[in-house]
Amino acid sequence: MTLQEMLTRWKEGRRTKGRSLWTDGTTLFSYRLPIGRREKGKLVVYDYAGKVSGTTTRHVNLAKDVADEVREPPGKWSRKQ
């Protein structure tokens, strides 16, 4: 399954698991890091790009294409701290 197909399944609210990108239908994970979440019917992606591995940065950038909203990552990753 391609990364694009996995993102489509996340958008549809369906579970799927790949080697490094997976979803339970609500949360999108790159490895174990939650990089996106369905909130009140919208797809929200956390912009970890450049703060994590190259693979996770690629996942984040691809997920931004299907997201309704892009936000600062929560917690220790936030620039606001």
Secondary structure, DSSP 8 states (H G I E B T S, - for coil): --HHHHHHHHHHT--EE-SSEEE-SSEEEETTEEEEEEETTEEEEE--TTTS-HHHHHHHHHHHTT-SEEE--SGGG-TT-
